[in-house]
Amino acid sequence: MQLKTNNGIGSVYVSNNVIAEIAGAVTTDCYGVVGMAAHNMKDGLTSLIKSDITRGVNVVVQDGGIAVDVHIIVRYGVNINAICKSIVNRVRYALESGVGLKVNRINVRVEGVKQN
């Protein structure tokens, strides 16, 4: 699925993979985030992913906008609430101002805590 936006010159199609790349890159840049988390529903296991940042991001196109779910692992001892607020604000800003997408919802799911 991809999101389509129109302007006076033509149409722009943005793939979910591009949205996931942007959201993952912005998220991993936030202080206190150790990495993205891939949740294996079959085994009920959560694993840390450092190389493929898109595996911890789910993007759904809905009502002309997008909903983003970000699964992260945080560093022990940091304020989780502050990290989540920072991620929501930064991802929303990156997608709305940088790409021109309407963001309906951003969910941050903390899947684990890792000590240094």
Biopython code that builds the backbone (N, CA, C, O; Angstrom):
import numpy as np
from Bio.PDB.StructureBuilder import StructureBuilder

atoms = [
    (1, "MET", "N", (0.856, -1.181, 0.000)),
    (1, "MET", "CA", (0.000, 0.000, 0.000)),
    (1, "MET", "C", (0.895, 1.235, 0.000)),
    (1, "MET", "O", (1.961, 1.235, 0.615)),
    (2, "GLN", "N", (0.479, 2.239, -0.660)),
    (2, "GLN", "CA", (1.232, 3.486, -0.696)),
    (2, "GLN", "C", (0.280, 4.661, -0.586)),
    (2, "GLN", "O", (-0.913, 4.558, -0.870)),
    (3, "LEU", "N", (0.840, 5.766, -0.168)),
    (3, "LEU", "CA", (0.041, 6.973, 0.006)),
    (3, "LEU", "C", (0.229, 7.860, -1.211)),
    (3, "LEU", "O", (1.352, 8.051, -1.677)),
    (4, "LYS", "N", (-0.866, 8.402, -1.727)),
    (4, "LYS", "CA", (-0.829, 9.256, -2.924)),
    (4, "LYS", "C", (-1.192, 10.672, -2.519)),
    (4, "LYS", "O", (-2.193, 10.895, -1.839)),
    (5, "THR", "N", (-0.373, 11.630, -2.940)),
    (5, "THR", "CA", (-0.684, 13.041, -2.742)),
    (5, "THR", "C", (-0.678, 13.729, -4.104)),
    (5, "THR", "O", (0.110, 13.378, -4.982)),
    (6, "ASN", "N", (-1.551, 14.697, -4.269)),
    (6, "ASN", "CA", (-1.672, 15.413, -5.535)),
    (6, "ASN", "C", (-1.284, 16.874, -5.352)),
    (6, "ASN", "O", (-1.499, 17.462, -4.292)),
    (7, "ASN", "N", (-0.708, 17.448, -6.406)),
    (7, "ASN", "CA", (-0.460, 18.885, -6.439)),
    (7, "ASN", "C", (-0.791, 19.381, -7.848)),
    (7, "ASN", "O", (-1.309, 18.617, -8.663)),
    (8, "GLY", "N", (-0.506, 20.617, -8.135)),
    (8, "GLY", "CA", (-0.851, 21.193, -9.433)),
    (8, "GLY", "C", (-0.108, 20.582, -10.602)),
    (8, "GLY", "O", (-0.593, 20.628, -11.732)),
    (9, "ILE", "N", (1.042, 20.019, -10.358)),
    (9, "ILE", "CA", (1.868, 19.466, -11.430)),
    (9, "ILE", "C", (1.556, 17.995, -11.697)),
    (9, "ILE", "O", (1.602, 17.542, -12.840)),
    (10, "GLY", "N", (1.236, 17.248, -10.630)),
    (10, "GLY", "CA", (0.980, 15.821, -10.792)),
    (10, "GLY", "C", (0.795, 15.137, -9.444)),
    (10, "GLY", "O", (0.443, 15.772, -8.450)),
    (11, "SER", "N", (1.037, 13.852, -9.430)),
    (11, "SER", "CA", (0.851, 13.050, -8.223)),
    (11, "SER", "C", (2.184, 12.547, -7.699)),
    (11, "SER", "O", (3.131, 12.333, -8.456)),
    (12, "VAL", "N", (2.236, 12.363, -6.386)),
    (12, "VAL", "CA", (3.412, 11.795, -5.741)),
    (12, "VAL", "C", (2.955, 10.570, -4.959)),
    (12, "VAL", "O", (2.010, 10.646, -4.173)),
    (13, "TYR", "N", (3.621, 9.449, -5.173)),
    (13, "TYR", "CA", (3.322, 8.222, -4.458)),
    (13, "TYR", "C", (4.452, 7.959, -3.472)),
    (13, "TYR", "O", (5.625, 7.941, -3.846)),
    (14, "VAL", "N", (4.085, 7.755, -2.202)),
    (14, "VAL", "CA", (5.084, 7.484, -1.170)),
    (14, "VAL", "C", (4.821, 6.086, -0.632)),
    (14, "VAL", "O", (3.736, 5.800, -0.125)),
    (15, "SER", "N", (5.814, 5.222, -0.745)),
    (15, "SER", "CA", (5.699, 3.838, -0.303)),
    (15, "SER", "C", (5.746, 3.750, 1.217)),
    (15, "SER", "O", (6.346, 4.598, 1.878)),
    (16, "ASN", "N", (5.106, 2.716, 1.766)),
    (16, "ASN", "CA", (5.163, 2.475, 3.203)),
    (16, "ASN", "C", (6.589, 2.216, 3.676)),
    (16, "ASN", "O", (6.933, 2.550, 4.810)),
    (17, "ASN", "N", (7.421, 1.626, 2.823)),
    (17, "ASN", "CA", (8.817, 1.374, 3.190)),
    (17, "ASN", "C", (9.581, 2.679, 3.392)),
    (17, "ASN", "O", (10.425, 2.769, 4.283)),
    (18, "VAL", "N", (9.296, 3.678, 2.583)),
    (18, "VAL", "CA", (9.949, 4.985, 2.731)),
    (18, "VAL", "C", (9.513, 5.640, 4.038)),
    (18, "VAL", "O", (10.338, 6.204, 4.757)),
    (19, "ILE", "N", (8.231, 5.569, 4.344)),
    (19, "ILE", "CA", (7.724, 6.127, 5.596)),
    (19, "ILE", "C", (8.356, 5.409, 6.783)),
    (19, "ILE", "O", (8.741, 6.046, 7.764)),
    (20, "ALA", "N", (8.463, 4.084, 6.696)),
    (20, "ALA", "CA", (9.070, 3.297, 7.777)),
    (20, "ALA", "C", (10.548, 3.630, 7.943)),
    (20, "ALA", "O", (11.039, 3.699, 9.070)),
    (21, "GLU", "N", (11.264, 3.837, 6.841)),
    (21, "GLU", "CA", (12.686, 4.219, 6.913)),
    (21, "GLU", "C", (12.859, 5.550, 7.635)),
    (21, "GLU", "O", (13.729, 5.687, 8.495)),
    (22, "ILE", "N", (12.035, 6.519, 7.287)),
    (22, "ILE", "CA", (12.132, 7.843, 7.911)),
    (22, "ILE", "C", (11.800, 7.745, 9.396)),
    (22, "ILE", "O", (12.537, 8.266, 10.234)),
    (23, "ALA", "N", (10.694, 7.081, 9.725)),
    (23, "ALA", "CA", (10.293, 6.941, 11.125)),
    (23, "ALA", "C", (11.341, 6.179, 11.931)),
    (23, "ALA", "O", (11.621, 6.541, 13.075)),
    (24, "GLY", "N", (11.917, 5.141, 11.357)),
    (24, "GLY", "CA", (12.945, 4.363, 12.047)),
    (24, "GLY", "C", (14.224, 5.147, 12.258)),
    (24, "GLY", "O", (14.838, 5.059, 13.321)),
    (25, "ALA", "N", (14.633, 5.912, 11.257)),
    (25, "ALA", "CA", (15.848, 6.715, 11.381)),
    (25, "ALA", "C", (15.693, 7.805, 12.438)),
    (25, "ALA", "O", (16.602, 8.040, 13.233)),
    (26, "VAL", "N", (14.545, 8.464, 12.442)),
    (26, "VAL", "CA", (14.289, 9.514, 13.431)),
    (26, "VAL", "C", (14.224, 8.907, 14.833)),
    (26, "VAL", "O", (14.754, 9.484, 15.783)),
    (27, "THR", "N", (13.588, 7.766, 14.963)),
    (27, "THR", "CA", (13.445, 7.110, 16.264)),
    (27, "THR", "C", (14.786, 6.691, 16.841)),
    (27, "THR", "O", (15.049, 6.921, 18.021)),
    (28, "THR", "N", (15.638, 6.082, 16.028)),
    (28, "THR", "CA", (16.927, 5.612, 16.545)),
    (28, "THR", "C", (17.858, 6.764, 16.893)),
    (28, "THR", "O", (18.827, 6.570, 17.626)),
    (29, "ASP", "N", (17.580, 7.962, 16.379)),
    (29, "ASP", "CA", (18.368, 9.144, 16.722)),
    (29, "ASP", "C", (18.004, 9.728, 18.084)),
    (29, "ASP", "O", (18.759, 10.532, 18.631)),
    (30, "CYS", "N", (16.865, 9.337, 18.634)),
    (30, "CYS", "CA", (16.404, 9.891, 19.910)),
    (30, "CYS", "C", (17.257, 9.357, 21.061)),
    (30, "CYS", "O", (17.651, 8.191, 21.072)),
    (31, "TYR", "N", (17.531, 10.232, 22.026)),
    (31, "TYR", "CA", (18.308, 9.861, 23.202)),
    (31, "TYR", "C", (17.563, 8.797, 24.006)),
    (31, "TYR", "O", (16.360, 8.915, 24.240)),
    (32, "GLY", "N", (18.277, 7.773, 24.420)),
    (32, "GLY", "CA", (17.708, 6.727, 25.251)),
    (32, "GLY", "C", (17.212, 5.519, 24.489)),
    (32, "GLY", "O", (16.899, 4.496, 25.098)),
    (33, "VAL", "N", (17.131, 5.608, 23.166)),
    (33, "VAL", "CA", (16.690, 4.470, 22.358)),
    (33, "VAL", "C", (17.902, 3.624, 22.013)),
    (33, "VAL", "O", (18.843, 4.102, 21.380)),
    (34, "VAL", "N", (17.876, 2.364, 22.432)),
    (34, "VAL", "CA", (18.974, 1.442, 22.140)),
    (34, "VAL", "C", (18.851, 0.915, 20.721)),
    (34, "VAL", "O", (19.850, 0.774, 20.016)),
    (35, "GLY", "N", (17.625, 0.623, 20.302)),
    (35, "GLY", "CA", (17.395, 0.124, 18.952)),
    (35, "GLY", "C", (15.935, -0.187, 18.735)),
    (35, "GLY", "O", (15.102, 0.008, 19.620)),
    (36, "MET", "N", (15.636, -0.667, 17.558)),
    (36, "MET", "CA", (14.274, -1.047, 17.210)),
    (36, "MET", "C", (14.049, -2.483, 17.680)),
    (36, "MET", "O", (14.993, -3.262, 17.809)),
    (37, "ALA", "N", (12.799, -2.816, 17.930)),
    (37, "ALA", "CA", (12.455, -4.156, 18.397)),
    (37, "ALA", "C", (11.559, -4.836, 17.384)),
    (37, "ALA", "O", (10.567, -4.267, 16.930)),
    (38, "ALA", "N", (11.915, -6.050, 17.038)),
    (38, "ALA", "CA", (11.056, -6.863, 16.176)),
    (38, "ALA", "C", (10.378, -7.877, 17.060)),
    (38, "ALA", "O", (11.038, -8.660, 17.743)),
    (39, "HIS", "N", (9.074, -7.867, 17.050)),
    (39, "HIS", "CA", (8.310, -8.763, 17.904)),
    (39, "HIS", "C", (7.876, -9.959, 17.081)),
    (39, "HIS", "O", (7.162, -9.810, 16.089)),
    (40, "ASN", "N", (8.304, -11.151, 17.488)),
    (40, "ASN", "CA", (7.938, -12.379, 16.801)),
    (40, "ASN", "C", (6.679, -12.926, 17.457)),
    (40, "ASN", "O", (6.747, -13.536, 18.524)),
    (41, "MET", "N", (5.538, -12.711, 16.827)),
    (41, "MET", "CA", (4.272, -13.127, 17.410)),
    (41, "MET", "C", (4.180, -14.649, 17.565)),
    (41, "MET", "O", (3.512, -15.138, 18.475)),
    (42, "LYS", "N", (4.835, -15.384, 16.697)),
    (42, "LYS", "CA", (4.769, -16.843, 16.745)),
    (42, "LYS", "C", (5.395, -17.370, 18.039)),
    (42, "LYS", "O", (4.822, -18.234, 18.703)),
    (43, "ASP", "N", (6.567, -16.848, 18.392)),
    (43, "ASP", "CA", (7.271, -17.317, 19.573)),
    (43, "ASP", "C", (7.047, -16.433, 20.783)),
    (43, "ASP", "O", (7.370, -16.831, 21.902)),
    (44, "GLY", "N", (6.492, -15.226, 20.580)),
    (44, "GLY", "CA", (6.303, -14.304, 21.682)),
    (44, "GLY", "C", (7.611, -13.685, 22.141)),
    (44, "GLY", "O", (7.725, -13.257, 23.289)),
    (45, "LEU", "N", (8.590, -13.633, 21.265)),
    (45, "LEU", "CA", (9.904, -13.112, 21.609)),
    (45, "LEU", "C", (10.108, -11.729, 21.007)),
    (45, "LEU", "O", (9.579, -11.404, 19.944)),
    (46, "THR", "N", (10.880, -10.939, 21.708)),
    (46, "THR", "CA", (11.257, -9.624, 21.200)),
    (46, "THR", "C", (12.758, -9.599, 21.049)),
    (46, "THR", "O", (13.485, -9.976, 21.968)),
    (47, "SER", "N", (13.231, -9.157, 19.895)),
    (47, "SER", "CA", (14.670, -9.115, 19.673)),
    (47, "SER", "C", (15.093, -7.706, 19.266)),
    (47, "SER", "O", (14.329, -6.958, 18.657)),
    (48, "LEU", "N", (16.315, -7.372, 19.615)),
    (48, "LEU", "CA", (16.891, -6.072, 19.292)),
    (48, "LEU", "C", (17.413, -6.096, 17.868)),
    (48, "LEU", "O", (18.134, -7.012, 17.471)),
    (49, "ILE", "N", (17.041, -5.074, 17.101)),
    (49, "ILE", "CA", (17.501, -4.959, 15.717)),
    (49, "ILE", "C", (18.281, -3.665, 15.594)),
    (49, "ILE", "O", (17.758, -2.585, 15.872)),
    (50, "LYS", "N", (19.519, -3.776, 15.181)),
    (50, "LYS", "CA", (20.322, -2.568, 14.995)),
    (50, "LYS", "C", (20.527, -2.233, 13.527)),
    (50, "LYS", "O", (20.750, -1.073, 13.183)),
    (51, "SER", "N", (20.453, -3.239, 12.655)),
    (51, "SER", "CA", (20.768, -2.984, 11.254)),
    (51, "SER", "C", (19.543, -2.599, 10.421)),
    (51, "SER", "O", (19.623, -1.675, 9.611)),
    (52, "ASP", "N", (18.427, -3.279, 10.600)),
    (52, "ASP", "CA", (17.240, -3.012, 9.779)),
    (52, "ASP", "C", (16.210, -2.259, 10.621)),
    (52, "ASP", "O", (15.434, -2.868, 11.358)),
    (53, "ILE", "N", (16.212, -0.940, 10.504)),
    (53, "ILE", "CA", (15.345, -0.110, 11.347)),
    (53, "ILE", "C", (13.887, -0.169, 10.933)),
    (53, "ILE", "O", (13.022, 0.256, 11.699)),
    (54, "THR", "N", (13.583, -0.681, 9.750)),
    (54, "THR", "CA", (12.187, -0.725, 9.309)),
    (54, "THR", "C", (11.428, -1.898, 9.918)),
    (54, "THR", "O", (10.197, -1.897, 9.898)),
    (55, "ARG", "N", (12.111, -2.882, 10.451)),
    (55, "ARG", "CA", (11.424, -4.047, 11.014)),
    (55, "ARG", "C", (10.702, -3.717, 12.310)),
    (55, "ARG", "O", (9.810, -4.463, 12.714)),
    (56, "GLY", "N", (11.055, -2.633, 12.969)),
    (56, "GLY", "CA", (10.376, -2.230, 14.186)),
    (56, "GLY", "C", (9.306, -1.182, 13.949)),
    (56, "GLY", "O", (8.796, -0.595, 14.903)),
    (57, "VAL", "N", (8.956, -0.935, 12.690)),
    (57, "VAL", "CA", (7.978, 0.108, 12.349)),
    (57, "VAL", "C", (6.864, -0.496, 11.504)),
    (57, "VAL", "O", (7.123, -1.193, 10.523)),
    (58, "ASN", "N", (5.627, -0.222, 11.892)),
    (58, "ASN", "CA", (4.463, -0.627, 11.106)),
    (58, "ASN", "C", (3.750, 0.639, 10.638)),
    (58, "ASN", "O", (3.504, 1.546, 11.433)),
    (59, "VAL", "N", (3.419, 0.699, 9.350)),
    (59, "VAL", "CA", (2.747, 1.865, 8.770)),
    (59, "VAL", "C", (1.429, 1.413, 8.161)),
    (59, "VAL", "O", (1.379, 0.444, 7.403)),
    (60, "VAL", "N", (0.357, 2.133, 8.505)),
    (60, "VAL", "CA", (-0.968, 1.841, 7.958)),
    (60, "VAL", "C", (-1.522, 3.132, 7.371)),
    (60, "VAL", "O", (-1.535, 4.171, 8.032)),
    (61, "VAL", "N", (-1.982, 3.058, 6.118)),
    (61, "VAL", "CA", (-2.614, 4.207, 5.471)),
    (61, "VAL", "C", (-4.099, 4.159, 5.800)),
    (61, "VAL", "O", (-4.766, 3.153, 5.559)),
    (62, "GLN", "N", (-4.616, 5.268, 6.360)),
    (62, "GLN", "CA", (-6.029, 5.316, 6.735)),
    (62, "GLN", "C", (-6.561, 6.735, 6.621)),
    (62, "GLN", "O", (-5.890, 7.681, 7.034)),
    (63, "ASP", "N", (-7.730, 6.892, 6.078)),
    (63, "ASP", "CA", (-8.424, 8.183, 6.002)),
    (63, "ASP", "C", (-7.564, 9.306, 5.424)),
    (63, "ASP", "O", (-7.586, 10.423, 5.941)),
    (64, "GLY", "N", (-6.820, 9.033, 4.381)),
    (64, "GLY", "CA", (-5.994, 10.050, 3.750)),
    (64, "GLY", "C", (-4.742, 10.412, 4.518)),
    (64, "GLY", "O", (-4.024, 11.332, 4.124)),
    (65, "GLY", "N", (-4.466, 9.725, 5.587)),
    (65, "GLY", "CA", (-3.264, 9.959, 6.389)),
    (65, "GLY", "C", (-2.640, 8.633, 6.761)),
    (65, "GLY", "O", (-2.984, 7.592, 6.202)),
    (66, "ILE", "N", (-1.712, 8.678, 7.716)),
    (66, "ILE", "CA", (-1.032, 7.456, 8.109)),
    (66, "ILE", "C", (-1.063, 7.279, 9.620)),
    (66, "ILE", "O", (-1.169, 8.239, 10.383)),
    (67, "ALA", "N", (-0.967, 6.024, 10.022)),
    (67, "ALA", "CA", (-0.794, 5.661, 11.427)),
    (67, "ALA", "C", (0.514, 4.881, 11.514)),
    (67, "ALA", "O", (0.747, 3.957, 10.734)),
    (68, "VAL", "N", (1.353, 5.253, 12.452)),
    (68, "VAL", "CA", (2.680, 4.640, 12.588)),
    (68, "VAL", "C", (2.800, 3.999, 13.959)),
    (68, "VAL", "O", (2.528, 4.641, 14.973)),
    (69, "ASP", "N", (3.206, 2.733, 13.995)),
    (69, "ASP", "CA", (3.524, 2.033, 15.234)),
    (69, "ASP", "C", (5.026, 1.813, 15.260)),
    (69, "ASP", "O", (5.600, 1.257, 14.324)),
    (70, "VAL", "N", (5.660, 2.256, 16.344)),
    (70, "VAL", "CA", (7.113, 2.128, 16.494)),
    (70, "VAL", "C", (7.388, 1.248, 17.702)),
    (70, "VAL", "O", (6.908, 1.531, 18.800)),
    (71, "HIS", "N", (8.159, 0.181, 17.509)),
    (71, "HIS", "CA", (8.521, -0.748, 18.581)),
    (71, "HIS", "C", (9.995, -0.525, 18.914)),
    (71, "HIS", "O", (10.865, -0.661, 18.054)),
    (72, "ILE", "N", (10.263, -0.177, 20.187)),
    (72, "ILE", "CA", (11.637, 0.184, 20.560)),
    (72, "ILE", "C", (12.098, -0.561, 21.809)),
    (72, "ILE", "O", (11.301, -1.128, 22.556)),
    (73, "ILE", "N", (13.407, -0.537, 22.003)),
    (73, "ILE", "CA", (14.047, -0.973, 23.238)),
    (73, "ILE", "C", (14.807, 0.233, 23.766)),
    (73, "ILE", "O", (15.566, 0.871, 23.038)),
    (74, "VAL", "N", (14.590, 0.541, 25.058)),
    (74, "VAL", "CA", (15.185, 1.732, 25.651)),
    (74, "VAL", "C", (16.315, 1.359, 26.599)),
    (74, "VAL", "O", (16.432, 0.219, 27.049)),
    (75, "ARG", "N", (17.139, 2.354, 26.883)),
    (75, "ARG", "CA", (18.257, 2.194, 27.810)),
    (75, "ARG", "C", (17.730, 2.257, 29.245)),
    (75, "ARG", "O", (16.855, 3.065, 29.554)),
    (76, "TYR", "N", (18.260, 1.415, 30.103)),
    (76, "TYR", "CA", (17.858, 1.386, 31.513)),
    (76, "TYR", "C", (18.216, 2.703, 32.194)),
    (76, "TYR", "O", (19.312, 3.231, 32.009)),
    (77, "GLY", "N", (17.282, 3.226, 32.981)),
    (77, "GLY", "CA", (17.533, 4.417, 33.767)),
    (77, "GLY", "C", (17.078, 5.719, 33.147)),
    (77, "GLY", "O", (17.215, 6.772, 33.768)),
    (78, "VAL", "N", (16.540, 5.677, 31.936)),
    (78, "VAL", "CA", (16.067, 6.910, 31.305)),
    (78, "VAL", "C", (14.559, 7.034, 31.503)),
    (78, "VAL", "O", (13.880, 6.043, 31.774)),
    (79, "ASN", "N", (14.047, 8.235, 31.369)),
    (79, "ASN", "CA", (12.629, 8.504, 31.535)),
    (79, "ASN", "C", (11.883, 8.040, 30.284)),
    (79, "ASN", "O", (11.989, 8.660, 29.226)),
    (80, "ILE", "N", (11.141, 6.966, 30.409)),
    (80, "ILE", "CA", (10.457, 6.362, 29.263)),
    (80, "ILE", "C", (9.393, 7.299, 28.706)),
    (80, "ILE", "O", (9.227, 7.393, 27.490)),
    (81, "ASN", "N", (8.676, 7.987, 29.575)),
    (81, "ASN", "CA", (7.641, 8.914, 29.119)),
    (81, "ASN", "C", (8.243, 10.030, 28.262)),
    (81, "ASN", "O", (7.687, 10.390, 27.224)),
    (82, "ALA", "N", (9.377, 10.574, 28.698)),
    (82, "ALA", "CA", (10.033, 11.643, 27.932)),
    (82, "ALA", "C", (10.531, 11.130, 26.580)),
    (82, "ALA", "O", (10.438, 11.837, 25.577)),
    (83, "ILE", "N", (11.055, 9.912, 26.552)),
    (83, "ILE", "CA", (11.525, 9.321, 25.290)),
    (83, "ILE", "C", (10.355, 9.169, 24.319)),
    (83, "ILE", "O", (10.474, 9.520, 23.145)),
    (84, "CYS", "N", (9.240, 8.652, 24.798)),
    (84, "CYS", "CA", (8.076, 8.434, 23.935)),
    (84, "CYS", "C", (7.520, 9.742, 23.384)),
    (84, "CYS", "O", (7.166, 9.815, 22.208)),
    (85, "LYS", "N", (7.440, 10.774, 24.222)),
    (85, "LYS", "CA", (6.974, 12.077, 23.748)),
    (85, "LYS", "C", (7.913, 12.646, 22.694)),
    (85, "LYS", "O", (7.467, 13.211, 21.695)),
    (86, "SER", "N", (9.216, 12.494, 22.920)),
    (86, "SER", "CA", (10.200, 12.979, 21.957)),
    (86, "SER", "C", (10.061, 12.257, 20.618)),
    (86, "SER", "O", (10.120, 12.885, 19.561)),
    (87, "ILE", "N", (9.879, 10.946, 20.664)),
    (87, "ILE", "CA", (9.728, 10.166, 19.432)),
    (87, "ILE", "C", (8.484, 10.600, 18.672)),
    (87, "ILE", "O", (8.537, 10.807, 17.460)),
    (88, "VAL", "N", (7.372, 10.736, 19.372)),
    (88, "VAL", "CA", (6.118, 11.141, 18.718)),
    (88, "VAL", "C", (6.278, 12.498, 18.042)),
    (88, "VAL", "O", (5.894, 12.669, 16.885)),
    (89, "ASN", "N", (6.846, 13.465, 18.768)),
    (89, "ASN", "CA", (7.012, 14.808, 18.200)),
    (89, "ASN", "C", (7.971, 14.823, 17.019)),
    (89, "ASN", "O", (7.690, 15.466, 16.007)),
    (90, "ARG", "N", (9.091, 14.131, 17.129)),
    (90, "ARG", "CA", (10.086, 14.150, 16.054)),
    (90, "ARG", "C", (9.628, 13.400, 14.812)),
    (90, "ARG", "O", (9.861, 13.858, 13.693)),
    (91, "VAL", "N", (8.980, 12.253, 14.994)),
    (91, "VAL", "CA", (8.490, 11.488, 13.846)),
    (91, "VAL", "C", (7.378, 12.265, 13.144)),
    (91, "VAL", "O", (7.358, 12.348, 11.916)),
    (92, "ARG", "N", (6.460, 12.831, 13.916)),
    (92, "ARG", "CA", (5.376, 13.634, 13.319)),
    (92, "ARG", "C", (5.956, 14.803, 12.512)),
    (92, "ARG", "O", (5.528, 15.058, 11.387)),
    (93, "TYR", "N", (6.929, 15.508, 13.093)),
    (93, "TYR", "CA", (7.541, 16.654, 12.401)),
    (93, "TYR", "C", (8.232, 16.204, 11.112)),
    (93, "TYR", "O", (8.075, 16.838, 10.068)),
    (94, "ALA", "N", (8.994, 15.110, 11.185)),
    (94, "ALA", "CA", (9.732, 14.630, 10.005)),
    (94, "ALA", "C", (8.784, 14.237, 8.877)),
    (94, "ALA", "O", (9.052, 14.535, 7.713)),
    (95, "LEU", "N", (7.690, 13.579, 9.207)),
    (95, "LEU", "CA", (6.775, 13.119, 8.170)),
    (95, "LEU", "C", (5.878, 14.238, 7.639)),
    (95, "LEU", "O", (5.589, 14.288, 6.443)),
    (96, "GLU", "N", (5.439, 15.129, 8.518)),
    (96, "GLU", "CA", (4.547, 16.196, 8.059)),
    (96, "GLU", "C", (5.286, 17.315, 7.336)),
    (96, "GLU", "O", (4.824, 17.796, 6.302)),
    (97, "SER", "N", (6.427, 17.731, 7.869)),
    (97, "SER", "CA", (7.131, 18.843, 7.229)),
    (97, "SER", "C", (8.078, 18.377, 6.130)),
    (97, "SER", "O", (8.212, 19.049, 5.107)),
    (98, "GLY", "N", (8.724, 17.257, 6.321)),
    (98, "GLY", "CA", (9.701, 16.792, 5.340)),
    (98, "GLY", "C", (9.088, 16.126, 4.133)),
    (98, "GLY", "O", (9.573, 16.296, 3.014)),
    (99, "VAL", "N", (8.012, 15.358, 4.348)),
    (99, "VAL", "CA", (7.408, 14.602, 3.255)),
    (99, "VAL", "C", (6.047, 15.166, 2.869)),
    (99, "VAL", "O", (5.583, 14.945, 1.751)),
    (100, "GLY", "N", (5.409, 15.885, 3.769)),
    (100, "GLY", "CA", (4.105, 16.467, 3.479)),
    (100, "GLY", "C", (2.949, 15.521, 3.713)),
    (100, "GLY", "O", (1.888, 15.673, 3.107)),
    (101, "LEU", "N", (3.142, 14.544, 4.587)),
    (101, "LEU", "CA", (2.093, 13.578, 4.879)),
    (101, "LEU", "C", (1.276, 14.004, 6.087)),
    (101, "LEU", "O", (1.788, 14.660, 6.994)),
    (102, "LYS", "N", (0.010, 13.628, 6.094)),
    (102, "LYS", "CA", (-0.838, 13.870, 7.258)),
    (102, "LYS", "C", (-0.691, 12.663, 8.188)),
    (102, "LYS", "O", (-0.946, 11.528, 7.786)),
    (103, "VAL", "N", (-0.282, 12.916, 9.424)),
    (103, "VAL", "CA", (-0.101, 11.845, 10.397)),
    (103, "VAL", "C", (-1.311, 11.833, 11.326)),
    (103, "VAL", "O", (-1.552, 12.796, 12.054)),
    (104, "ASN", "N", (-2.065, 10.743, 11.297)),
    (104, "ASN", "CA", (-3.241, 10.617, 12.156)),
    (104, "ASN", "C", (-2.866, 10.153, 13.560)),
    (104, "ASN", "O", (-3.426, 10.628, 14.548)),
    (105, "ARG", "N", (-1.907, 9.214, 13.644)),
    (105, "ARG", "CA", (-1.588, 8.618, 14.941)),
    (105, "ARG", "C", (-0.177, 8.046, 14.924)),
    (105, "ARG", "O", (0.271, 7.482, 13.925)),
    (106, "ILE", "N", (0.520, 8.204, 16.061)),
    (106, "ILE", "CA", (1.831, 7.567, 16.257)),
    (106, "ILE", "C", (1.776, 6.838, 17.591)),
    (106, "ILE", "O", (1.543, 7.453, 18.631)),
    (107, "ASN", "N", (1.991, 5.531, 17.561)),
    (107, "ASN", "CA", (2.029, 4.725, 18.770)),
    (107, "ASN", "C", (3.455, 4.271, 19.015)),
    (107, "ASN", "O", (4.090, 3.714, 18.120)),
    (108, "VAL", "N", (3.964, 4.501, 20.212)),
    (108, "VAL", "CA", (5.300, 4.038, 20.581)),
    (108, "VAL", "C", (5.119, 2.892, 21.562)),
    (108, "VAL", "O", (4.493, 3.058, 22.610)),
    (109, "ARG", "N", (5.659, 1.746, 21.230)),
    (109, "ARG", "CA", (5.553, 0.571, 22.083)),
    (109, "ARG", "C", (6.951, 0.196, 22.574)),
    (109, "ARG", "O", (7.825, -0.168, 21.788)),
    (110, "VAL", "N", (7.139, 0.293, 23.886)),
    (110, "VAL", "CA", (8.421, -0.063, 24.490)),
    (110, "VAL", "C", (8.380, -1.559, 24.732)),
    (110, "VAL", "O", (7.614, -2.035, 25.570)),
    (111, "GLU", "N", (9.203, -2.304, 24.004)),
    (111, "GLU", "CA", (9.217, -3.764, 24.067)),
    (111, "GLU", "C", (10.229, -4.302, 25.064)),
    (111, "GLU", "O", (10.180, -5.475, 25.433)),
    (112, "GLY", "N", (11.149, -3.445, 25.502)),
    (112, "GLY", "CA", (12.150, -3.917, 26.459)),
    (112, "GLY", "C", (13.047, -2.814, 26.938)),
    (112, "GLY", "O", (13.056, -1.706, 26.402)),
    (113, "VAL", "N", (13.812, -3.148, 27.973)),
    (113, "VAL", "CA", (14.794, -2.231, 28.557)),
    (113, "VAL", "C", (16.120, -2.960, 28.584)),
    (113, "VAL", "O", (16.200, -4.116, 28.999)),
    (114, "LYS", "N", (17.154, -2.276, 28.140)),
    (114, "LYS", "CA", (18.486, -2.890, 28.089)),
    (114, "LYS", "C", (19.459, -2.072, 28.915)),
    (114, "LYS", "O", (19.484, -0.843, 28.838)),
    (115, "GLN", "N", (20.251, -2.763, 29.699)),
    (115, "GLN", "CA", (21.274, -2.104, 30.472)),
    (115, "GLN", "C", (22.523, -1.983, 29.613)),
    (115, "GLN", "O", (22.800, -2.856, 28.790)),
    (116, "ASN", "N", (23.282, -0.902, 29.802)),
    (116, "ASN", "CA", (24.467, -0.639, 28.984)),
    (116, "ASN", "C", (25.145, -1.906, 28.656)),
    (116, "ASN", "O", (26.168, -1.900, 27.972)),
]
sb = StructureBuilder()
sb.init_structure("model")
sb.init_model(0)
sb.init_chain("A")
sb.init_seg("    ")
for serial, (resi, resn, name, xyz) in enumerate(atoms, 1):
    if name == "N":
        sb.init_residue(resn, " ", resi, " ")
    sb.init_atom(name, np.array(xyz, "f"), 0.0, 1.0, " ", f" {name:<3s}", serial, name[0])
structure = sb.get_structure()
